[in-house]
Amino acid sequence: MEEALLPLPNVSVRQQGSSQLAGGGCRFRECKSARVRQLVSRLDLGGIEFSCKIESSDSDSIPRLDHDHSYSLDISRSSVELRAISEQGALTGCSTLAQLCATGPLPHCTITDRPRHPWRGLLVDVSRHFMELKTLRSMVELMHHFKLNVLHLHLTDDQAFRFRSEAFPDLASAQSYSKTELGKLIDFAADYAVRVVPEIDIPGHATSWLVAHPEWGSEPVDPSTQRQFGALKACLDPSREVVIESVQTILEEVIDTFPDQFVHIGGDEVDPLWWSRSESVQEWACSRELYSVRDIQADFTRHIVQFIESRDRTAVVWDEALHETLPQSVVVQAWRGMQARELSVAGGYRTIVSSPYYLDLNYHASTHYGYWPSMSASDWKSQDRRMETSDVLEHVREGIKWHQTFGDFPNVPKRSGGCILGGEACMWTELVSDELLLRRVWSRMPSVAERFWTEPSNASSRDISARLDTSLARLPKLGLTDIGAVPPIHECRTLQPLFEMLEPVKWYARMLTTGGTEERAQGESIDLEDRPYNTESALDRVVDRLPPDSSAVRRCLADVRAGRDLNVWTDGWRKQLDDLQRESKRFSDLEDLHDASQALCRLADVAEGLALPSKSLGGPFGEYLLPIAFAFLDTVNDS
């Protein structure tokens, strides 16, 4: 039974027997929650009597951080009984019932479950690439299915401003969300026990602000820089009263639109250049006894936090905003490694852990699964070392080592009250379009969700790959998106044996090029103009549509480790080389696959013991990897 559940529940007791389900819905005996009835009515529970008992009378409300998501589920021969303290807990229990329904006969069991962390989030960057509301609703459905409860919308950045302000309509990008549209998304998410948290990123990442309102900056901004990716230098001028007033006006609209208790105000990657060379900013700073750029940002942040708290809301910031004067009421989102988490908690702040869960880095699910938000510092360091020695990550090893220790951190006084609220995975979308989002996220996110929900002692890394594949395969049975099929990798279907073995390069190797990652690891900056991608780049190649963690590679890896006959794989590996040579005459976009194709053909000989394994067969081949090649190195080492 447990192989069907992801995340694993805290306590599950399997009883004898199971119930064959007929088509159609169940018989409702007792269920006052319209939201629960709506979810359960979609399941094929014909022949079953369903009841739901919720202690709290606070139904049909917007989810809150303090809502109780615990539940119990009792399944017997002819009945299902769901119990919860809150409606949000009952809705969460519905996801477990749905997972069990998709496995065939409904197992008789008792499940008692509750989350490890109250904040189980997913950030979606809608600034670099716009995401349609339909796609975001699909995200919400999948979040509920895997027991995530916070959708963090990164609404503004250098590249675009996606919130349609009524006070400043010229700020909004051509593709943006109205208050009405966002309100409908919030209501939709509430039906799935998911909160929607907005982020308006300030004072840096402000190019889109200053293109519309250059008077809010200390220097003119070149509109053409909006097409570039990376942390740009544009930032708001904190010395101008009109800037503070305008930001507060926009945040007032955001608060009016988003009912959640939390409002994210960014604070990351504020480039010091503009403030440092502005005479007016420096004079203003001296008059306020602000002696560094960090102090200037802290002063700006305090003003904004005070405004947000005057509206009975709580501010969230990225860890760069940590400062000895940052109010302890603020929640800190730690993304710059273990040191940021440790500093934040020791400083007395409620902390959200994100650094191990950056989905845009194309890591495998098992890599993310090696971390959990509350793990000890020694366990975290051990997992860091495992990443540094991974064959799959060798092509970006120096970049990863640099990334684990980069950044300057302030001296924050140690105070009580710090804790870990939970975790939040982040999908930054420089290389992710609307059609690609679901595959990029959900090929790995379910395993991350388990780290946010389940006690570490209850979960095992031994079977996570199999449970991940099982969970993804059942999604279409429940009317959810088949992330393996949509969109197709390429219209040339004969090359599936090649496509399914390929993955994109890891870390920032696509954004910076492999050579660029080495320069970054040496502390050198990469000219934004020299980066291979910008907002105008078409994301329509094979490498764009590949999952970062191929389920076929996971299955093949299991066969290699078990010593099974690999002919089912190698026949296709040999044939695909001839197929590619023929098909690339029809499809010119396949030409960059030739090196990887030849390596996969040679790997067939390795798999059959006719040649020795080599790291070179794993790549990288431009932007592609053949990660299965490294599995054969392991077999040599084992022997």
Secondary structure per residue as TSV (DSSP state, phi and psi in degrees):
chain	resnum	aa	ss	phi	psi
A	1	M	-	360.0	-42.7
A	2	E	G	-66.3	-24.7
A	3	E	G	-64.3	-14.9
A	4	A	G	-91.4	-6.2
A	5	L	-	-111.5	129.0
A	6	L	S	-150.3	114.1
A	7	P	S	-70.9	157.4
A	8	L	-	-66.0	140.5
A	9	P	-	-76.2	163.6
A	10	N	S	-66.3	-48.9
A	11	V	E	-135.4	126.8
A	12	S	E	-137.5	132.6
A	13	V	E	-122.2	115.1
A	14	R	E	-80.9	129.6
A	15	Q	E	-100.8	168.7
A	16	Q	E	-71.6	139.8
A	17	G	E	94.2	168.5
A	18	S	E	-155.3	162.4
A	19	S	E	-112.6	126.4
A	20	Q	-	-73.7	128.3
A	21	L	-	-95.5	135.1
A	22	A	B	-87.9	163.6
A	23	G	S	-67.0	159.2
A	24	G	S	93.0	-179.5
A	25	G	-	-87.8	173.1
A	26	C	-	-84.7	177.5
A	27	R	E	-98.8	121.7
A	28	F	E	-84.3	118.5
A	29	R	E	-90.2	-43.5
A	30	E	E	-154.6	122.5
A	31	C	E	-171.5	102.2
A	32	K	-	-85.6	-15.3
A	33	S	-	-84.2	117.0
A	34	A	H	-64.5	-33.1
A	35	R	H	-66.9	-43.0
A	36	V	H	-65.1	-43.9
A	37	R	H	-58.7	-39.3
A	38	Q	H	-63.8	-44.4
A	39	L	H	-68.7	-44.3
A	40	V	H	-69.1	-33.0
A	41	S	H	-65.5	-17.2
A	42	R	T	-81.8	-11.6
A	43	L	S	-91.7	146.4
A	44	D	-	-80.0	91.3
A	45	L	-	-122.3	32.3
A	46	G	B	-57.7	131.3
A	47	G	T	93.5	-3.1
A	48	I	-	-108.8	142.2
A	49	E	E	-98.5	128.6
A	50	F	E	-116.0	137.1
A	51	S	E	-136.1	148.8
A	52	C	E	-137.1	123.5
A	53	K	E	-118.8	120.9
A	54	I	E	-119.1	126.9
A	55	E	S	-68.7	-43.8
A	56	S	-	-76.7	145.1
A	57	S	-	-93.1	1.3
A	58	D	-	-82.9	74.7
A	59	S	-	-103.2	165.9
A	60	D	S	58.5	27.1
A	61	S	-	-99.3	167.7
A	62	I	-	-76.2	133.5
A	63	P	-	-60.7	147.7
A	64	R	-	-127.3	162.9
A	65	L	T	-58.8	-36.9
A	66	D	T	-86.9	4.3
A	67	H	-	-67.4	142.3
A	68	D	-	-85.8	120.6
A	69	H	-	-100.9	11.6
A	70	S	-	-73.4	156.7
A	71	Y	E	-161.0	164.8
A	72	S	E	-132.5	148.0
A	73	L	E	-134.3	122.1
A	74	D	E	-117.4	120.5
A	75	I	E	-119.3	121.0
A	76	S	-	-123.1	-167.8
A	77	R	S	-58.2	-40.8
A	78	S	S	-130.0	11.7
A	79	S	E	-148.2	153.6
A	80	V	E	-127.0	126.5
A	81	E	E	-121.1	121.8
A	82	L	E	-111.2	129.9
A	83	R	E	-126.8	142.9
A	84	A	E	-157.3	157.7
A	85	I	S	-76.6	-40.4
A	86	S	S	-122.6	164.7
A	87	E	H	-62.1	-35.5
A	88	Q	H	-62.7	-37.6
A	89	G	H	-64.2	-41.0
A	90	A	H	-64.3	-41.7
A	91	L	H	-63.3	-37.6
A	92	T	H	-64.9	-41.0
A	93	G	H	-61.8	-29.2
A	94	C	H	-62.0	-32.9
A	95	S	H	-67.1	-37.0
A	96	T	H	-65.5	-43.1
A	97	L	H	-61.1	-41.3
A	98	A	H	-62.4	-42.1
A	99	Q	H	-62.8	-40.6
A	100	L	H	-68.6	-35.4
A	101	C	H	-64.4	-30.2
A	102	A	T	-80.4	-3.0
A	103	T	T	-93.3	-7.2
A	104	G	S	119.3	-134.0
A	105	P	S	-56.8	139.7
A	106	L	E	-80.1	115.9
A	107	P	E	-71.5	140.5
A	108	H	E	-77.6	126.3
A	109	C	E	-165.1	168.4
A	110	T	E	-127.4	126.6
A	111	I	E	-123.2	129.5
A	112	T	E	-122.4	121.8
A	113	D	E	-143.5	148.4
A	114	R	-	-156.7	156.4
A	115	P	-	-80.7	148.9
A	116	R	S	-70.2	-38.1
A	117	H	-	-130.3	144.0
A	118	P	S	-77.0	-21.6
A	119	W	E	-108.8	109.0
A	120	R	E	-128.6	89.0
A	121	G	E	-113.5	167.6
A	122	L	E	-142.4	118.8
A	123	L	E	-88.2	132.5
A	124	V	E	-119.6	118.2
A	125	D	E	-82.0	108.5
A	126	V	-	-99.4	7.6
A	127	S	S	-86.6	-49.5
A	128	R	S	-67.1	-40.3
A	129	H	S	-136.0	133.5
A	130	F	-	-72.0	137.1
A	131	M	-	-111.9	126.6
A	132	E	-	-64.3	151.6
A	133	L	H	-61.0	-33.8
A	134	K	H	-60.0	-41.4
A	135	T	H	-66.4	-41.0
A	136	L	H	-65.7	-34.3
A	137	R	H	-66.2	-38.5
A	138	S	H	-62.9	-38.2
A	139	M	H	-60.0	-43.9
A	140	V	H	-61.1	-44.3
A	141	E	H	-60.3	-42.3
A	142	L	H	-71.2	-35.1
A	143	M	H	-60.0	-46.0
A	144	H	H	-61.6	-41.4
A	145	H	H	-59.0	-34.5
A	146	F	T	-107.9	19.5
A	147	K	T	66.3	31.8
A	148	L	-	-88.6	150.6
A	149	N	-	-134.9	8.3
A	150	V	E	-135.1	117.5
A	151	L	E	-100.4	112.8
A	152	H	E	-99.2	113.5
A	153	L	E	-97.3	112.7
A	154	H	E	-84.1	94.8
A	155	L	-	-87.7	-24.8
A	156	T	B	-132.9	146.8
A	157	D	-	-163.4	-173.7
A	158	D	S	-56.7	-38.7
A	159	Q	S	-80.2	-28.1
A	160	A	-	-163.7	159.1
A	161	F	B	-123.4	105.3
A	162	R	-	-95.6	-4.2
A	163	F	B	-94.7	125.2
A	164	R	-	-87.1	89.6
A	165	S	-	-71.5	137.1
A	166	E	S	-83.3	-28.9
A	167	A	S	-73.6	-34.0
A	168	F	-	-131.0	71.3
A	169	P	G	-62.5	-23.6
A	170	D	G	-73.3	-11.8
A	171	L	G	-70.5	-34.2
A	172	A	S	-67.0	136.3
A	173	S	-	-71.5	166.4
A	174	A	S	-55.7	-42.2
A	175	Q	S	-100.4	114.2
A	176	S	-	-155.6	172.5
A	177	Y	B	-109.5	133.4
A	178	S	-	-79.6	164.8
A	179	K	H	-61.4	-38.4
A	180	T	H	-64.1	-44.3
A	181	E	H	-63.0	-42.8
A	182	L	H	-66.1	-37.3
A	183	G	H	-61.1	-39.9
A	184	K	H	-66.9	-37.7
A	185	L	H	-65.2	-40.7
A	186	I	H	-62.2	-44.0
A	187	D	H	-64.5	-41.3
A	188	F	H	-61.1	-46.3
A	189	A	H	-63.4	-37.1
A	190	A	H	-61.1	-32.9
A	191	D	T	-65.3	-15.8
A	192	Y	T	-112.8	16.9
A	193	A	T	61.7	32.8
A	194	V	-	-114.0	128.6
A	195	R	E	-87.3	150.7
A	196	V	E	-118.0	117.0
A	197	V	E	-108.4	124.0
A	198	P	E	-86.8	149.9
A	199	E	E	-125.9	125.5
A	200	I	-	-113.6	106.4
A	201	D	-	-83.1	115.7
A	202	I	-	-144.2	156.8
A	203	P	S	-90.1	-8.9
A	204	G	S	-87.6	-170.8
A	205	H	S	50.4	45.0
A	206	A	-	-115.0	17.2
A	207	T	H	-56.7	-43.1
A	208	S	H	-63.0	-32.6
A	209	W	H	-64.0	-46.2
A	210	L	H	-81.5	-19.6
A	211	V	H	-63.6	-40.8
A	212	A	H	-80.9	-35.7
A	213	H	-	-133.1	78.4
A	214	P	G	-61.5	-21.7
A	215	E	G	-70.4	-9.4
A	216	W	G	-88.0	-1.6
A	217	G	B	-116.1	165.1
A	218	S	S	-88.9	-7.3
A	219	E	S	-141.9	156.3
A	220	P	-	-69.6	150.5
A	221	V	-	-114.7	141.5
A	222	D	-	-85.6	114.2
A	223	P	G	-56.8	-27.5
A	224	S	G	-67.2	-19.0
A	225	T	G	-69.4	-15.8
A	226	Q	G	-61.0	-23.2
A	227	R	G	-77.3	-13.7
A	228	Q	-	-86.4	150.9
A	229	F	-	-102.8	161.4
A	230	G	S	109.5	170.7
A	231	A	-	-78.2	110.4
A	232	L	-	-83.4	168.4
A	233	K	S	-86.8	-14.6
A	234	A	-	-62.8	134.7
A	235	C	-	-150.3	157.6
A	236	L	B	-69.6	152.4
A	237	D	-	-91.8	106.9
A	238	P	T	-74.2	-11.4
A	239	S	T	-81.2	-10.6
A	240	R	-	-98.3	122.6
A	241	E	H	-60.0	-34.0
A	242	V	H	-63.2	-30.1
A	243	V	H	-67.9	-48.3
A	244	I	H	-60.3	-44.2
A	245	E	H	-64.1	-40.1
A	246	S	H	-68.6	-42.5
A	247	V	H	-60.0	-43.2
A	248	Q	H	-64.8	-37.5
A	249	T	H	-62.2	-43.7
A	250	I	H	-65.1	-43.6
A	251	L	H	-65.8	-31.8
A	252	E	H	-60.8	-41.7
A	253	E	H	-66.7	-39.8
A	254	V	H	-62.7	-45.5
A	255	I	H	-63.4	-36.5
A	256	D	H	-66.9	-27.6
A	257	T	H	-88.3	-40.7
A	258	F	-	-104.5	114.9
A	259	P	-	-78.3	-6.3
A	260	D	S	-63.5	152.0
A	261	Q	S	-64.7	-24.2
A	262	F	E	-109.2	138.4
A	263	V	E	-128.6	120.8
A	264	H	E	-88.2	130.5
A	265	I	-	-117.1	18.5
A	266	G	-	69.1	-121.3
A	267	G	-	95.8	8.4
A	268	D	-	-93.8	154.2
A	269	E	-	48.8	47.3
A	270	V	-	-81.2	111.1
A	271	D	-	-72.2	130.6
A	272	P	S	-78.3	-8.0
A	273	L	H	-59.3	-52.5
A	274	W	H	-61.0	-46.1
A	275	W	H	-67.1	-35.7
A	276	S	H	-67.9	-34.9
A	277	R	H	-102.2	8.2
A	278	S	-	-93.8	117.1
A	279	E	H	-62.8	-40.0
A	280	S	H	-66.8	-40.4
A	281	V	H	-65.3	-42.5
A	282	Q	H	-66.6	-40.3
A	283	E	H	-63.4	-44.2
A	284	W	H	-61.1	-43.5
A	285	A	H	-62.5	-42.7
A	286	C	H	-63.1	-38.0
A	287	S	H	-66.1	-21.3
A	288	R	T	-105.9	8.9
A	289	E	T	57.8	44.4
A	290	L	-	-104.4	112.5
A	291	Y	-	-102.0	1.8
A	292	S	S	-150.8	164.8
A	293	V	H	-61.0	-36.8
A	294	R	H	-62.0	-38.5
A	295	D	H	-66.7	-37.6
A	296	I	H	-62.1	-46.6
A	297	Q	H	-62.9	-40.7
A	298	A	H	-62.8	-38.7
A	299	D	H	-64.3	-44.6
A	300	F	H	-59.4	-46.7
A	301	T	H	-61.7	-40.9
A	302	R	H	-61.6	-41.0
A	303	H	H	-60.0	-45.1
A	304	I	H	-69.7	-39.2
A	305	V	H	-62.0	-44.1
A	306	Q	H	-59.4	-40.5
A	307	F	H	-64.9	-46.3
A	308	I	H	-61.5	-42.3
A	309	E	H	-70.3	-26.6
A	310	S	H	-68.0	-18.3
A	311	R	T	-99.8	17.2
A	312	D	T	61.7	37.9
A	313	R	-	-123.7	168.8
A	314	T	E	-117.8	132.8
A	315	A	E	-86.5	144.8
A	316	V	E	-120.1	139.9
A	317	V	E	-133.9	156.9
A	318	W	E	-74.2	159.3
A	319	D	G	-66.4	-16.5
A	320	E	G	-62.2	-20.0
A	321	A	G	-82.6	-3.1
A	322	L	-	-58.0	136.7
A	323	H	-	-162.2	153.3
A	324	E	T	-61.1	-19.2
A	325	T	T	-101.5	1.4
A	326	L	S	-67.1	124.5
A	327	P	-	-58.4	141.7
A	328	Q	T	-68.8	-13.3
A	329	S	T	-70.2	-18.2
A	330	V	S	-76.6	143.1
A	331	V	E	-93.8	135.4
A	332	V	E	-108.7	129.6
A	333	Q	E	-100.0	112.7
A	334	A	E	-92.8	117.5
A	335	W	-	-124.1	-7.8
A	336	R	S	-101.6	51.5
A	337	G	H	84.1	-174.1
A	338	M	H	-63.3	-35.7
A	339	Q	H	-61.2	-38.3
A	340	A	H	-64.3	-42.4
A	341	R	H	-62.3	-47.8
A	342	E	H	-62.6	-43.0
A	343	L	H	-64.8	-42.0
A	344	S	H	-64.7	-49.0
A	345	V	H	-65.0	-43.0
A	346	A	H	-64.3	-28.2
A	347	G	T	-79.2	-1.2
A	348	G	T	92.4	16.5
A	349	Y	-	-99.4	143.1
A	350	R	E	-67.9	133.7
A	351	T	E	-130.6	136.0
A	352	I	E	-106.8	129.0
A	353	V	E	-97.4	122.0
A	354	S	-	-125.4	-20.8
A	355	S	G	-55.7	-35.6
A	356	P	G	-82.1	1.8
A	357	Y	G	-126.2	40.0
A	358	Y	B	-86.5	101.3
A	359	L	G	-71.3	-20.9
A	360	D	G	-72.2	-9.3
A	361	L	G	-83.9	-0.5
A	362	N	-	64.0	25.7
A	363	Y	-	-72.2	160.9
A	364	H	-	-72.4	157.3
A	365	A	H	-58.3	-38.5
A	366	S	H	-64.0	-30.5
A	367	T	H	-66.7	-49.2
A	368	H	H	-62.3	-37.5
A	369	Y	H	-67.6	-19.0
A	370	G	T	-68.8	-11.1
A	371	Y	-	-115.1	148.6
A	372	W	-	-137.2	152.0
A	373	P	T	-55.0	-37.1
A	374	S	T	-101.9	15.6
A	375	M	-	-62.8	154.7
A	376	S	-	-68.1	160.7
A	377	A	H	-61.7	-38.1
A	378	S	H	-67.9	-39.6
A	379	D	H	-65.8	-38.8
A	380	W	H	-61.5	-46.3
A	381	K	H	-63.0	-37.0
A	382	S	H	-63.4	-41.8
A	383	Q	H	-67.3	-36.9
A	384	D	H	-57.9	-42.9
A	385	R	H	-66.3	-36.2
A	386	R	H	-63.1	-38.2
A	387	M	H	-64.4	-40.6
A	388	E	H	-65.3	-25.7
A	389	T	T	-103.6	6.2
A	390	S	-	-72.6	131.3
A	391	D	S	-63.1	-38.3
A	392	V	T	-62.7	-30.6
A	393	L	T	-100.5	7.8
A	394	E	G	-60.6	-33.3
A	395	H	G	-67.3	-14.3
A	396	V	G	-128.0	23.4
A	397	R	H	-58.0	-47.0
A	398	E	H	-66.2	-36.0
A	399	G	H	-64.7	-41.4
A	400	I	H	-63.8	-43.5
A	401	K	H	-61.6	-41.3
A	402	W	H	-64.1	-41.4
A	403	H	H	-65.5	-27.4
A	404	Q	T	-75.8	-13.4
A	405	T	T	-132.6	8.0
A	406	F	-	-77.6	161.4
A	407	G	S	104.3	150.0
A	408	D	-	-101.4	140.7
A	409	F	-	-124.8	141.1
A	410	P	-	-80.0	169.9
A	411	N	-	-88.9	97.1
A	412	V	-	-96.8	128.6
A	413	P	-	-62.7	144.9
A	414	K	-	-77.3	129.8
A	415	R	-	-141.8	158.1
A	416	S	T	-79.6	168.2
A	417	G	T	100.0	-10.7
A	418	G	-	-70.8	144.9
A	419	C	E	-158.9	167.5
A	420	I	E	-101.1	112.4
A	421	L	E	-71.2	-31.4
A	422	G	E	156.6	-151.4
A	423	G	E	-132.0	160.2
A	424	E	E	-147.3	119.4
A	425	A	E	-78.5	151.1
A	426	C	E	-125.6	127.6
A	427	M	E	-113.9	96.1
A	428	W	-	-82.0	140.8
A	429	T	-	-115.1	29.9
A	430	E	T	-54.1	-39.4
A	431	L	T	-115.1	29.4
A	432	V	-	-134.2	116.7
A	433	S	-	-94.0	176.3
A	434	D	G	-56.9	-43.3
A	435	E	G	-72.1	-18.4
A	436	L	G	-97.2	-12.5
A	437	L	H	-59.2	-49.2
A	438	L	H	-61.7	-42.5
A	439	R	H	-66.6	-43.7
A	440	R	H	-60.7	-39.2
A	441	V	H	-79.6	-53.2
A	442	W	H	-86.0	-5.5
A	443	S	T	-67.0	-15.3
A	444	R	T	-134.9	-25.4
A	445	M	H	-58.8	-33.7
A	446	P	H	-58.0	-36.8
A	447	S	H	-71.4	-34.3
A	448	V	H	-64.5	-40.0
A	449	A	H	-58.1	-35.1
A	450	E	H	-65.0	-36.3
A	451	R	H	-65.6	-27.3
A	452	F	H	-82.5	-27.9
A	453	W	H	-97.1	-45.9
A	454	T	S	-96.2	141.0
A	455	E	-	-58.5	135.1
A	456	P	G	-54.3	-33.8
A	457	S	G	-68.9	-19.2
A	458	N	G	-90.7	-10.8
A	459	A	-	-113.4	151.3
A	460	S	-	-132.9	137.6
A	461	S	T	-75.3	-11.8
A	462	R	T	-63.4	-38.4
A	463	D	S	-114.3	11.1
A	464	I	H	-65.4	-36.4
A	465	S	H	-64.1	-43.8
A	466	A	H	-65.6	-41.1
A	467	R	H	-69.4	-33.9
A	468	L	H	-63.1	-46.3
A	469	D	H	-63.4	-40.3
A	470	T	H	-62.1	-43.5
A	471	S	H	-66.0	-37.0
A	472	L	H	-72.5	-36.2
A	473	A	H	-66.5	-28.0
A	474	R	T	-86.6	-8.7
A	475	L	G	-56.8	-46.4
A	476	P	G	-61.8	-29.6
A	477	K	G	-64.0	-23.2
A	478	L	G	-103.1	11.9
A	479	G	T	78.1	14.6
A	480	L	-	-96.8	166.8
A	481	T	-	-65.6	133.8
A	482	D	-	-82.4	95.6
A	483	I	T	-71.1	-18.3
A	484	G	T	-77.7	-20.8
A	485	A	T	-107.7	-21.1
A	486	V	S	-122.0	118.9
A	487	P	S	-82.1	161.5
A	488	P	-	-64.2	149.5
A	489	I	S	-61.8	-42.4
A	490	H	-	-164.7	155.1
A	491	E	S	-72.5	-16.3
A	492	C	-	-83.5	94.7
A	493	R	G	-78.0	-17.1
A	494	T	G	-68.3	-15.2
A	495	L	G	-95.4	17.6
A	496	Q	H	-56.1	-40.0
A	497	P	H	-57.4	-30.1
A	498	L	H	-81.1	-49.5
A	499	F	H	-55.6	-42.8
A	500	E	T	-73.0	-13.6
A	501	M	T	-95.1	-8.8
A	502	L	-	-92.2	148.4
A	503	E	E	-139.5	155.4
A	504	P	E	-70.9	154.0
A	505	V	-	-59.6	161.4
A	506	K	-	-101.6	178.1
A	507	W	T	52.6	-135.6
A	508	Y	T	-101.8	26.6
A	509	A	H	-65.5	-29.0
A	510	R	H	-76.3	-41.3
A	511	M	H	-69.3	-35.6
A	512	L	H	-109.1	-10.9
A	513	T	-	73.9	157.4
A	514	T	H	-60.6	-41.1
A	515	G	H	-63.8	-37.8
A	516	G	H	-65.5	-31.2
A	517	T	H	-66.7	-34.7
A	518	E	H	-67.3	-39.4
A	519	E	H	-64.1	-42.8
A	520	R	H	-61.8	-40.2
A	521	A	H	-63.0	-25.7
A	522	Q	T	-87.2	5.6
A	523	G	T	85.6	9.1
A	524	E	-	-87.8	143.0
A	525	S	-	-83.3	148.3
A	526	I	-	-105.9	120.1
A	527	D	-	-55.4	128.0
A	528	L	G	-60.2	-32.4
A	529	E	G	-68.1	-23.3
A	530	D	G	-87.9	-5.6
A	531	R	S	-73.2	144.8
A	532	P	S	-74.5	-13.4
A	533	Y	-	-127.3	147.5
A	534	N	-	-146.8	-173.8
A	535	T	T	-65.3	-17.2
A	536	E	T	-94.2	-2.0
A	537	S	-	-70.7	134.5
A	538	A	-	-77.3	130.8
A	539	L	-	-105.4	69.3
A	540	D	-	-132.3	19.4
A	541	R	S	-95.9	170.9
A	542	V	H	-57.3	-42.4
A	543	V	H	-62.0	-28.0
A	544	D	H	-72.7	-32.6
A	545	R	H	-93.6	-6.9
A	546	L	S	-70.1	141.7
A	547	P	-	-71.4	143.9
A	548	P	S	-66.3	-20.3
A	549	D	S	-136.8	99.1
A	550	S	-	-74.2	127.6
A	551	S	H	-66.9	-31.8
A	552	A	H	-65.3	-39.8
A	553	V	H	-62.8	-40.6
A	554	R	H	-61.4	-42.3
A	555	R	H	-67.4	-42.2
A	556	C	H	-64.5	-40.7
A	557	L	H	-58.5	-41.8
A	558	A	H	-61.8	-39.6
A	559	D	H	-65.5	-41.8
A	560	V	H	-62.3	-46.7
A	561	R	H	-67.8	-29.0
A	562	A	H	-86.8	-4.8
A	563	G	T	72.2	27.6
A	564	R	-	-79.6	163.7
A	565	D	-	-64.1	128.0
A	566	L	-	-101.7	10.8
A	567	N	H	-59.9	-31.7
A	568	V	H	-60.4	-24.8
A	569	W	H	-95.1	-48.0
A	570	T	H	-68.6	-28.3
A	571	D	H	-59.9	-42.9
A	572	G	H	-71.1	-34.3
A	573	W	H	-62.6	-36.1
A	574	R	H	-76.1	-43.0
A	575	K	H	-67.0	-32.0
A	576	Q	H	-64.1	-25.9
A	577	L	H	-65.7	-46.8
A	578	D	H	-64.7	-39.3
A	579	D	H	-61.7	-41.9
A	580	L	H	-66.3	-41.9
A	581	Q	H	-61.1	-33.9
A	582	R	H	-78.1	-46.9
A	583	E	H	-73.7	-26.8
A	584	S	T	-69.0	-15.0
A	585	K	T	-73.1	-27.3
A	586	R	T	-88.9	-36.0
A	587	F	-	-120.5	100.6
A	588	S	G	-65.7	-22.4
A	589	D	G	-73.3	-3.8
A	590	L	G	-91.8	-4.0
A	591	E	G	-64.0	-28.5
A	592	D	G	-78.4	5.5
A	593	L	G	-97.9	-2.0
A	594	H	H	-61.3	-44.6
A	595	D	H	-64.0	-43.5
A	596	A	H	-65.2	-37.8
A	597	S	H	-62.9	-44.5
A	598	Q	H	-63.6	-39.6
A	599	A	H	-64.3	-39.6
A	600	L	H	-66.8	-37.3
A	601	C	H	-62.8	-42.8
A	602	R	H	-66.0	-31.0
A	603	L	H	-66.9	-25.2
A	604	A	H	-60.9	-39.2
A	605	D	H	-66.0	-38.6
A	606	V	H	-63.1	-43.6
A	607	A	H	-62.9	-29.6
A	608	E	T	-99.0	12.8
A	609	G	T	75.4	16.7
A	610	L	S	-95.2	-7.4
A	611	A	S	-153.1	159.5
A	612	L	-	-84.7	146.3
A	613	P	-	-69.3	156.0
A	614	S	-	-148.5	139.9
A	615	K	G	-60.7	-29.3
A	616	S	G	-62.6	-22.8
A	617	L	G	-74.5	-12.1
A	618	G	G	-88.9	-14.6
A	619	G	-	96.3	-165.1
A	620	P	-	-79.4	150.4
A	621	F	B	-113.4	88.4
A	622	G	T	65.3	-115.3
A	623	E	T	-100.7	13.3
A	624	Y	E	-114.9	149.2
A	625	L	E	-123.3	153.6
A	626	L	-	-116.7	78.9
A	627	P	T	-62.8	-23.1
A	628	I	T	-64.4	-23.3
A	629	A	H	-59.7	-32.9
A	630	F	H	-73.1	-18.8
A	631	A	H	-65.5	-32.2
A	632	F	H	-76.1	-23.8
A	633	L	H	-65.0	-37.7
A	634	D	H	-64.4	-37.6
A	635	T	H	-66.9	-35.1
A	636	V	H	-67.3	-42.9
A	637	N	H	-64.3	-37.7
A	638	D	H	-67.1	-34.8
A	639	S	-	-77.1	360.0
